[in-house]
Amino acid sequence: MLCVQHRCESYGGDRCEKCTRHSRGALAQCQNLQLGGNLIGDVGMAAFAQAIKPASEGGSGALPACTYIDMSGNPAGEEAQHAVENAMENRE
């Protein structure tokens, strides 16, 4: 299994050490993430969707406390933007 955030190998379905540290780090405390008007494309949106999803649902769980995320004005496609929206909605 490939860790999306770090491009490292994670064997047996376990999260890599970096992913584990992220879930306890600064992102774990983040409640409001405003990244509108940047150059975040499809790959970046997919990474954020994975970070939003809890680990129990196949995500990395790196943003467990995030209740608001603004990704407007980024060049990502509609499908990638919907992935982030769906990840937020499905956590609630």
Jmol script that loads the backbone (N, CA, C; Angstrom):
load data "model"
ATOM      1  N   MET A   1       0.849  -1.163   0.000  1.00  0.00           N
ATOM      2  CA  MET A   1       0.000   0.000   0.000  1.00  0.00           C
ATOM      3  C   MET A   1       0.900   1.233   0.000  1.00  0.00           C
ATOM      4  N   LEU A   2       0.567   2.221  -0.786  1.00  0.00           N
ATOM      5  CA  LEU A   2       1.371   3.432  -0.884  1.00  0.00           C
ATOM      6  C   LEU A   2       0.750   4.534  -0.035  1.00  0.00           C
ATOM      7  N   CYS A   3       1.538   5.149   0.806  1.00  0.00           N
ATOM      8  CA  CYS A   3       1.075   6.271   1.617  1.00  0.00           C
ATOM      9  C   CYS A   3       0.947   7.480   0.697  1.00  0.00           C
ATOM     10  N   VAL A   4      -0.253   8.020   0.550  1.00  0.00           N
ATOM     11  CA  VAL A   4      -0.510   9.119  -0.381  1.00  0.00           C
ATOM     12  C   VAL A   4       0.264  10.374   0.000  1.00  0.00           C
ATOM     13  N   GLN A   5       0.333  10.676   1.277  1.00  0.00           N
ATOM     14  CA  GLN A   5       0.976  11.917   1.700  1.00  0.00           C
ATOM     15  C   GLN A   5       2.482  11.893   1.513  1.00  0.00           C
ATOM     16  N   HIS A   6       3.116  10.772   1.755  1.00  0.00           N
ATOM     17  CA  HIS A   6       4.572  10.748   1.798  1.00  0.00           C
ATOM     18  C   HIS A   6       5.211   9.918   0.703  1.00  0.00           C
ATOM     19  N   ARG A   7       4.386   9.263  -0.107  1.00  0.00           N
ATOM     20  CA  ARG A   7       4.892   8.409  -1.183  1.00  0.00           C
ATOM     21  C   ARG A   7       5.834   7.330  -0.642  1.00  0.00           C
ATOM     22  N   CYS A   8       5.546   6.861   0.545  1.00  0.00           N
ATOM     23  CA  CYS A   8       6.374   5.804   1.129  1.00  0.00           C
ATOM     24  C   CYS A   8       5.568   4.512   1.164  1.00  0.00           C
ATOM     25  N   GLU A   9       6.250   3.435   1.336  1.00  0.00           N
ATOM     26  CA  GLU A   9       5.579   2.144   1.424  1.00  0.00           C
ATOM     27  C   GLU A   9       5.052   1.947   2.839  1.00  0.00           C
ATOM     28  N   SER A  10       3.841   1.454   2.935  1.00  0.00           N
ATOM     29  CA  SER A  10       3.238   1.127   4.217  1.00  0.00           C
ATOM     30  C   SER A  10       2.712  -0.296   4.095  1.00  0.00           C
ATOM     31  N   TYR A  11       3.312  -1.216   4.789  1.00  0.00           N
ATOM     32  CA  TYR A  11       3.012  -2.628   4.608  1.00  0.00           C
ATOM     33  C   TYR A  11       1.903  -3.099   5.548  1.00  0.00           C
ATOM     34  N   GLY A  12       1.123  -4.031   5.068  1.00  0.00           N
ATOM     35  CA  GLY A  12       0.111  -4.675   5.898  1.00  0.00           C
ATOM     36  C   GLY A  12      -1.043  -3.768   6.270  1.00  0.00           C
ATOM     37  N   GLY A  13      -1.241  -2.680   5.565  1.00  0.00           N
ATOM     38  CA  GLY A  13      -2.340  -1.779   5.851  1.00  0.00           C
ATOM     39  C   GLY A  13      -2.082  -0.818   6.998  1.00  0.00           C
ATOM     40  N   ASP A  14      -0.915  -0.924   7.640  1.00  0.00           N
ATOM     41  CA  ASP A  14      -0.596  -0.008   8.734  1.00  0.00           C
ATOM     42  C   ASP A  14      -0.165   1.336   8.173  1.00  0.00           C
ATOM     43  N   ARG A  15      -0.434   2.378   8.936  1.00  0.00           N
ATOM     44  CA  ARG A  15       0.025   3.696   8.510  1.00  0.00           C
ATOM     45  C   ARG A  15       1.516   3.805   8.781  1.00  0.00           C
ATOM     46  N   CYS A  16       2.184   4.559   7.913  1.00  0.00           N
ATOM     47  CA  CYS A  16       3.617   4.745   8.111  1.00  0.00           C
ATOM     48  C   CYS A  16       3.851   5.599   9.362  1.00  0.00           C
ATOM     49  N   GLU A  17       5.079   5.626   9.824  1.00  0.00           N
ATOM     50  CA  GLU A  17       5.421   6.388  11.033  1.00  0.00           C
ATOM     51  C   GLU A  17       5.118   7.868  10.860  1.00  0.00           C
ATOM     52  N   LYS A  18       5.383   8.418   9.665  1.00  0.00           N
ATOM     53  CA  LYS A  18       5.090   9.826   9.424  1.00  0.00           C
ATOM     54  C   LYS A  18       3.593  10.093   9.525  1.00  0.00           C
ATOM     55  N   CYS A  19       2.775   9.204   8.963  1.00  0.00           N
ATOM     56  CA  CYS A  19       1.323   9.375   9.045  1.00  0.00           C
ATOM     57  C   CYS A  19       0.861   9.328  10.496  1.00  0.00           C
ATOM     58  N   THR A  20       1.434   8.429  11.261  1.00  0.00           N
ATOM     59  CA  THR A  20       1.070   8.320  12.669  1.00  0.00           C
ATOM     60  C   THR A  20       1.428   9.599  13.409  1.00  0.00           C
ATOM     61  N   ARG A  21       2.609  10.171  13.111  1.00  0.00           N
ATOM     62  CA  ARG A  21       3.007  11.427  13.747  1.00  0.00           C
ATOM     63  C   ARG A  21       2.071  12.559  13.341  1.00  0.00           C
ATOM     64  N   HIS A  22       1.670  12.601  12.060  1.00  0.00           N
ATOM     65  CA  HIS A  22       0.762  13.654  11.614  1.00  0.00           C
ATOM     66  C   HIS A  22      -0.564  13.590  12.351  1.00  0.00           C
ATOM     67  N   SER A  23      -1.058  12.399  12.632  1.00  0.00           N
ATOM     68  CA  SER A  23      -2.349  12.285  13.297  1.00  0.00           C
ATOM     69  C   SER A  23      -2.294  12.785  14.736  1.00  0.00           C
ATOM     70  N   ARG A  24      -1.084  12.944  15.277  1.00  0.00           N
ATOM     71  CA  ARG A  24      -0.927  13.483  16.632  1.00  0.00           C
ATOM     72  C   ARG A  24      -0.358  14.894  16.612  1.00  0.00           C
ATOM     73  N   GLY A  25      -0.060  15.432  15.434  1.00  0.00           N
ATOM     74  CA  GLY A  25       0.617  16.717  15.324  1.00  0.00           C
ATOM     75  C   GLY A  25      -0.311  17.902  15.174  1.00  0.00           C
ATOM     76  N   ALA A  26       0.216  18.951  14.586  1.00  0.00           N
ATOM     77  CA  ALA A  26      -0.515  20.214  14.461  1.00  0.00           C
ATOM     78  C   ALA A  26      -1.802  20.061  13.660  1.00  0.00           C
ATOM     79  N   LEU A  27      -1.801  19.231  12.634  1.00  0.00           N
ATOM     80  CA  LEU A  27      -3.015  19.051  11.839  1.00  0.00           C
ATOM     81  C   LEU A  27      -4.133  18.410  12.648  1.00  0.00           C
ATOM     82  N   ALA A  28      -3.786  17.633  13.636  1.00  0.00           N
ATOM     83  CA  ALA A  28      -4.793  16.997  14.479  1.00  0.00           C
ATOM     84  C   ALA A  28      -5.596  18.036  15.260  1.00  0.00           C
ATOM     85  N   GLN A  29      -5.029  19.214  15.469  1.00  0.00           N
ATOM     86  CA  GLN A  29      -5.695  20.284  16.207  1.00  0.00           C
ATOM     87  C   GLN A  29      -6.459  21.252  15.298  1.00  0.00           C
ATOM     88  N   CYS A  30      -6.208  21.206  14.010  1.00  0.00           N
ATOM     89  CA  CYS A  30      -6.764  22.164  13.061  1.00  0.00           C
ATOM     90  C   CYS A  30      -8.280  22.036  12.968  1.00  0.00           C
ATOM     91  N   GLN A  31      -8.980  23.144  13.193  1.00  0.00           N
ATOM     92  CA  GLN A  31     -10.440  23.151  13.117  1.00  0.00           C
ATOM     93  C   GLN A  31     -10.949  23.898  11.890  1.00  0.00           C
ATOM     94  N   ASN A  32     -10.186  24.846  11.407  1.00  0.00           N
ATOM     95  CA  ASN A  32     -10.608  25.696  10.300  1.00  0.00           C
ATOM     96  C   ASN A  32      -9.445  25.815   9.324  1.00  0.00           C
ATOM     97  N   LEU A  33      -9.617  25.290   8.125  1.00  0.00           N
ATOM     98  CA  LEU A  33      -8.550  25.291   7.134  1.00  0.00           C
ATOM     99  C   LEU A  33      -8.995  26.087   5.916  1.00  0.00           C
ATOM    100  N   GLN A  34      -8.330  27.196   5.644  1.00  0.00           N
ATOM    101  CA  GLN A  34      -8.702  28.053   4.529  1.00  0.00           C
ATOM    102  C   GLN A  34      -7.577  28.069   3.499  1.00  0.00           C
ATOM    103  N   LEU A  35      -7.810  27.364   2.407  1.00  0.00           N
ATOM    104  CA  LEU A  35      -6.808  27.251   1.363  1.00  0.00           C
ATOM    105  C   LEU A  35      -7.363  27.696   0.017  1.00  0.00           C
ATOM    106  N   GLY A  36      -8.358  28.561   0.050  1.00  0.00           N
ATOM    107  CA  GLY A  36      -8.943  29.075  -1.184  1.00  0.00           C
ATOM    108  C   GLY A  36      -7.957  29.952  -1.940  1.00  0.00           C
ATOM    109  N   GLY A  37      -8.070  29.939  -3.277  1.00  0.00           N
ATOM    110  CA  GLY A  37      -7.252  30.808  -4.110  1.00  0.00           C
ATOM    111  C   GLY A  37      -5.803  30.390  -4.238  1.00  0.00           C
ATOM    112  N   ASN A  38      -5.520  29.120  -4.046  1.00  0.00           N
ATOM    113  CA  ASN A  38      -4.160  28.613  -4.228  1.00  0.00           C
ATOM    114  C   ASN A  38      -4.089  27.857  -5.552  1.00  0.00           C
ATOM    115  N   LEU A  39      -3.076  27.096  -5.737  1.00  0.00           N
ATOM    116  CA  LEU A  39      -2.910  26.324  -6.972  1.00  0.00           C
ATOM    117  C   LEU A  39      -3.074  24.831  -6.702  1.00  0.00           C
ATOM    118  N   ILE A  40      -4.046  24.480  -5.885  1.00  0.00           N
ATOM    119  CA  ILE A  40      -4.264  23.083  -5.523  1.00  0.00           C
ATOM    120  C   ILE A  40      -5.051  22.402  -6.644  1.00  0.00           C
ATOM    121  N   GLY A  41      -4.438  21.371  -7.208  1.00  0.00           N
ATOM    122  CA  GLY A  41      -5.053  20.638  -8.307  1.00  0.00           C
ATOM    123  C   GLY A  41      -5.707  19.350  -7.831  1.00  0.00           C
ATOM    124  N   ASP A  42      -5.982  18.467  -8.769  1.00  0.00           N
ATOM    125  CA  ASP A  42      -6.674  17.217  -8.471  1.00  0.00           C
ATOM    126  C   ASP A  42      -5.926  16.350  -7.467  1.00  0.00           C
ATOM    127  N   VAL A  43      -4.617  16.229  -7.630  1.00  0.00           N
ATOM    128  CA  VAL A  43      -3.825  15.386  -6.729  1.00  0.00           C
ATOM    129  C   VAL A  43      -3.834  15.965  -5.312  1.00  0.00           C
ATOM    130  N   GLY A  44      -3.695  17.275  -5.208  1.00  0.00           N
ATOM    131  CA  GLY A  44      -3.737  17.922  -3.897  1.00  0.00           C
ATOM    132  C   GLY A  44      -5.082  17.760  -3.222  1.00  0.00           C
ATOM    133  N   MET A  45      -6.156  17.905  -4.001  1.00  0.00           N
ATOM    134  CA  MET A  45      -7.505  17.725  -3.446  1.00  0.00           C
ATOM    135  C   MET A  45      -7.693  16.292  -2.960  1.00  0.00           C
ATOM    136  N   ALA A  46      -7.180  15.335  -3.722  1.00  0.00           N
ATOM    137  CA  ALA A  46      -7.288  13.933  -3.313  1.00  0.00           C
ATOM    138  C   ALA A  46      -6.553  13.701  -1.994  1.00  0.00           C
ATOM    139  N   ALA A  47      -5.395  14.344  -1.835  1.00  0.00           N
ATOM    140  CA  ALA A  47      -4.636  14.214  -0.587  1.00  0.00           C
ATOM    141  C   ALA A  47      -5.419  14.804   0.582  1.00  0.00           C
ATOM    142  N   PHE A  48      -6.081  15.948   0.362  1.00  0.00           N
ATOM    143  CA  PHE A  48      -6.887  16.540   1.432  1.00  0.00           C
ATOM    144  C   PHE A  48      -8.096  15.670   1.749  1.00  0.00           C
ATOM    145  N   ALA A  49      -8.722  15.092   0.745  1.00  0.00           N
ATOM    146  CA  ALA A  49      -9.860  14.199   0.980  1.00  0.00           C
ATOM    147  C   ALA A  49      -9.423  13.019   1.845  1.00  0.00           C
ATOM    148  N   GLN A  50      -8.238  12.462   1.569  1.00  0.00           N
ATOM    149  CA  GLN A  50      -7.713  11.359   2.377  1.00  0.00           C
ATOM    150  C   GLN A  50      -7.401  11.811   3.801  1.00  0.00           C
ATOM    151  N   ALA A  51      -6.892  13.030   3.947  1.00  0.00           N
ATOM    152  CA  ALA A  51      -6.568  13.555   5.285  1.00  0.00           C
ATOM    153  C   ALA A  51      -7.829  13.791   6.107  1.00  0.00           C
ATOM    154  N   ILE A  52      -8.909  14.148   5.439  1.00  0.00           N
ATOM    155  CA  ILE A  52     -10.177  14.417   6.118  1.00  0.00           C
ATOM    156  C   ILE A  52     -10.836  13.119   6.579  1.00  0.00           C
ATOM    157  N   LYS A  53     -10.760  12.095   5.744  1.00  0.00           N
ATOM    158  CA  LYS A  53     -11.385  10.808   6.075  1.00  0.00           C
ATOM    159  C   LYS A  53     -10.712  10.182   7.283  1.00  0.00           C
ATOM    160  N   PRO A  54     -11.511   9.654   8.207  1.00  0.00           N
ATOM    161  CA  PRO A  54     -10.921   8.946   9.350  1.00  0.00           C
ATOM    162  C   PRO A  54     -10.175   7.696   8.887  1.00  0.00           C
ATOM    163  N   ALA A  55      -9.184   7.303   9.641  1.00  0.00           N
ATOM    164  CA  ALA A  55      -8.420   6.095   9.313  1.00  0.00           C
ATOM    165  C   ALA A  55      -9.331   4.874   9.275  1.00  0.00           C
ATOM    166  N   SER A  56     -10.364   4.870  10.095  1.00  0.00           N
ATOM    167  CA  SER A  56     -11.292   3.734  10.136  1.00  0.00           C
ATOM    168  C   SER A  56     -12.077   3.587   8.839  1.00  0.00           C
ATOM    169  N   GLU A  57     -12.079   4.645   8.013  1.00  0.00           N
ATOM    170  CA  GLU A  57     -12.786   4.610   6.732  1.00  0.00           C
ATOM    171  C   GLU A  57     -11.818   4.621   5.550  1.00  0.00           C
ATOM    172  N   GLY A  58     -10.554   4.323   5.801  1.00  0.00           N
ATOM    173  CA  GLY A  58      -9.573   4.222   4.737  1.00  0.00           C
ATOM    174  C   GLY A  58      -8.777   5.482   4.471  1.00  0.00           C
ATOM    175  N   GLY A  59      -9.027   6.539   5.230  1.00  0.00           N
ATOM    176  CA  GLY A  59      -8.261   7.770   5.078  1.00  0.00           C
ATOM    177  C   GLY A  59      -7.060   7.777   6.000  1.00  0.00           C
ATOM    178  N   SER A  60      -6.367   8.894   6.024  1.00  0.00           N
ATOM    179  CA  SER A  60      -5.209   8.994   6.924  1.00  0.00           C
ATOM    180  C   SER A  60      -5.612   9.521   8.295  1.00  0.00           C
ATOM    181  N   GLY A  61      -6.752  10.207   8.376  1.00  0.00           N
ATOM    182  CA  GLY A  61      -7.203  10.729   9.655  1.00  0.00           C
ATOM    183  C   GLY A  61      -6.365  11.879  10.170  1.00  0.00           C
ATOM    184  N   ALA A  62      -5.655  12.582   9.288  1.00  0.00           N
ATOM    185  CA  ALA A  62      -4.737  13.639   9.715  1.00  0.00           C
ATOM    186  C   ALA A  62      -5.455  14.920  10.135  1.00  0.00           C
ATOM    187  N   LEU A  63      -6.729  15.066   9.791  1.00  0.00           N
ATOM    188  CA  LEU A  63      -7.488  16.278  10.138  1.00  0.00           C
ATOM    189  C   LEU A  63      -8.744  15.920  10.942  1.00  0.00           C
ATOM    190  N   PRO A  64      -8.605  15.260  12.070  1.00  0.00           N
ATOM    191  CA  PRO A  64      -9.788  14.783  12.800  1.00  0.00           C
ATOM    192  C   PRO A  64     -10.660  15.876  13.402  1.00  0.00           C
ATOM    193  N   ALA A  65     -10.101  17.026  13.709  1.00  0.00           N
ATOM    194  CA  ALA A  65     -10.854  18.089  14.365  1.00  0.00           C
ATOM    195  C   ALA A  65     -11.375  19.139  13.386  1.00  0.00           C
ATOM    196  N   CYS A  66     -11.030  19.030  12.128  1.00  0.00           N
ATOM    197  CA  CYS A  66     -11.398  20.041  11.139  1.00  0.00           C
ATOM    198  C   CYS A  66     -12.908  20.026  10.894  1.00  0.00           C
ATOM    199  N   THR A  67     -13.546  21.170  11.117  1.00  0.00           N
ATOM    200  CA  THR A  67     -14.987  21.287  10.903  1.00  0.00           C
ATOM    201  C   THR A  67     -15.312  22.189   9.721  1.00  0.00           C
ATOM    202  N   TYR A  68     -14.315  22.913   9.213  1.00  0.00           N
ATOM    203  CA  TYR A  68     -14.531  23.797   8.065  1.00  0.00           C
ATOM    204  C   TYR A  68     -13.279  23.802   7.200  1.00  0.00           C
ATOM    205  N   ILE A  69     -13.502  23.647   5.892  1.00  0.00           N
ATOM    206  CA  ILE A  69     -12.386  23.718   4.960  1.00  0.00           C
ATOM    207  C   ILE A  69     -12.836  24.505   3.732  1.00  0.00           C
ATOM    208  N   ASP A  70     -12.062  25.501   3.364  1.00  0.00           N
ATOM    209  CA  ASP A  70     -12.352  26.320   2.180  1.00  0.00           C
ATOM    210  C   ASP A  70     -11.282  26.036   1.139  1.00  0.00           C
ATOM    211  N   MET A  71     -11.716  25.442   0.036  1.00  0.00           N
ATOM    212  CA  MET A  71     -10.806  25.128  -1.058  1.00  0.00           C
ATOM    213  C   MET A  71     -11.259  25.835  -2.335  1.00  0.00           C
ATOM    214  N   SER A  72     -12.080  26.846  -2.205  1.00  0.00           N
ATOM    215  CA  SER A  72     -12.618  27.539  -3.380  1.00  0.00           C
ATOM    216  C   SER A  72     -11.519  28.272  -4.140  1.00  0.00           C
ATOM    217  N   GLY A  73     -11.732  28.427  -5.429  1.00  0.00           N
ATOM    218  CA  GLY A  73     -10.786  29.183  -6.242  1.00  0.00           C
ATOM    219  C   GLY A  73      -9.513  28.447  -6.587  1.00  0.00           C
ATOM    220  N   ASN A  74      -9.514  27.141  -6.442  1.00  0.00           N
ATOM    221  CA  ASN A  74      -8.363  26.326  -6.824  1.00  0.00           C
ATOM    222  C   ASN A  74      -8.650  25.680  -8.174  1.00  0.00           C
ATOM    223  N   PRO A  75      -7.607  25.360  -8.950  1.00  0.00           N
ATOM    224  CA  PRO A  75      -7.812  24.836 -10.300  1.00  0.00           C
ATOM    225  C   PRO A  75      -8.217  23.361 -10.383  1.00  0.00           C
ATOM    226  N   ALA A  76      -8.450  22.708  -9.263  1.00  0.00           N
ATOM    227  CA  ALA A  76      -8.840  21.298  -9.286  1.00  0.00           C
ATOM    228  C   ALA A  76     -10.168  21.134 -10.012  1.00  0.00           C
ATOM    229  N   GLY A  77     -10.338  19.978 -10.604  1.00  0.00           N
ATOM    230  CA  GLY A  77     -11.570  19.671 -11.301  1.00  0.00           C
ATOM    231  C   GLY A  77     -12.737  19.473 -10.344  1.00  0.00           C
ATOM    232  N   GLU A  78     -13.915  19.457 -10.916  1.00  0.00           N
ATOM    233  CA  GLU A  78     -15.140  19.338 -10.134  1.00  0.00           C
ATOM    234  C   GLU A  78     -15.186  18.043  -9.326  1.00  0.00           C
ATOM    235  N   GLU A  79     -14.751  16.944  -9.937  1.00  0.00           N
ATOM    236  CA  GLU A  79     -14.770  15.649  -9.251  1.00  0.00           C
ATOM    237  C   GLU A  79     -13.856  15.660  -8.021  1.00  0.00           C
ATOM    238  N   ALA A  80     -12.695  16.252  -8.150  1.00  0.00           N
ATOM    239  CA  ALA A  80     -11.754  16.332  -7.029  1.00  0.00           C
ATOM    240  C   ALA A  80     -12.307  17.215  -5.913  1.00  0.00           C
ATOM    241  N   GLN A  81     -12.954  18.311  -6.278  1.00  0.00           N
ATOM    242  CA  GLN A  81     -13.553  19.187  -5.274  1.00  0.00           C
ATOM    243  C   GLN A  81     -14.689  18.483  -4.540  1.00  0.00           C
ATOM    244  N   HIS A  82     -15.469  17.698  -5.287  1.00  0.00           N
ATOM    245  CA  HIS A  82     -16.559  16.945  -4.659  1.00  0.00           C
ATOM    246  C   HIS A  82     -16.024  15.885  -3.693  1.00  0.00           C
ATOM    247  N   ALA A  83     -14.868  15.331  -3.983  1.00  0.00           N
ATOM    248  CA  ALA A  83     -14.271  14.343  -3.081  1.00  0.00           C
ATOM    249  C   ALA A  83     -13.992  14.960  -1.715  1.00  0.00           C
ATOM    250  N   VAL A  84     -13.494  16.199  -1.703  1.00  0.00           N
ATOM    251  CA  VAL A  84     -13.242  16.898  -0.435  1.00  0.00           C
ATOM    252  C   VAL A  84     -14.559  17.188   0.274  1.00  0.00           C
ATOM    253  N   GLU A  85     -15.535  17.685  -0.470  1.00  0.00           N
ATOM    254  CA  GLU A  85     -16.849  17.980   0.113  1.00  0.00           C
ATOM    255  C   GLU A  85     -17.484  16.725   0.700  1.00  0.00           C
ATOM    256  N   ASN A  86     -17.425  15.619  -0.041  1.00  0.00           N
ATOM    257  CA  ASN A  86     -18.005  14.365   0.432  1.00  0.00           C
ATOM    258  C   ASN A  86     -17.293  13.857   1.681  1.00  0.00           C
ATOM    259  N   ALA A  87     -15.976  13.993   1.712  1.00  0.00           N
ATOM    260  CA  ALA A  87     -15.222  13.556   2.893  1.00  0.00           C
ATOM    261  C   ALA A  87     -15.658  14.344   4.121  1.00  0.00           C
ATOM    262  N   MET A  88     -15.885  15.651   3.971  1.00  0.00           N
ATOM    263  CA  MET A  88     -16.337  16.480   5.088  1.00  0.00           C
ATOM    264  C   MET A  88     -17.752  16.085   5.518  1.00  0.00           C
ATOM    265  N   GLU A  89     -18.627  15.906   4.555  1.00  0.00           N
ATOM    266  CA  GLU A  89     -20.023  15.581   4.853  1.00  0.00           C
ATOM    267  C   GLU A  89     -20.155  14.212   5.523  1.00  0.00           C
ATOM    268  N   ASN A  90     -19.372  13.247   5.068  1.00  0.00           N
ATOM    269  CA  ASN A  90     -19.481  11.898   5.594  1.00  0.00           C
ATOM    270  C   ASN A  90     -18.919  11.749   6.993  1.00  0.00           C
ATOM    271  N   ARG A  91     -18.145  12.716   7.457  1.00  0.00           N
ATOM    272  CA  ARG A  91     -17.602  12.656   8.826  1.00  0.00           C
ATOM    273  C   ARG A  91     -18.620  13.127   9.837  1.00  0.00           C
ATOM    274  N   GLU A  92     -19.531  13.945   9.427  1.00  0.00           N
ATOM    275  CA  GLU A  92     -20.473  14.567  10.376  1.00  0.00           C
ATOM    276  C   GLU A  92     -21.542  13.622  10.840  1.00  0.00           C
TER     277      GLU A  92
END
end "model"
wireframe off; spacefill off
backbone 0.3
color backbone group
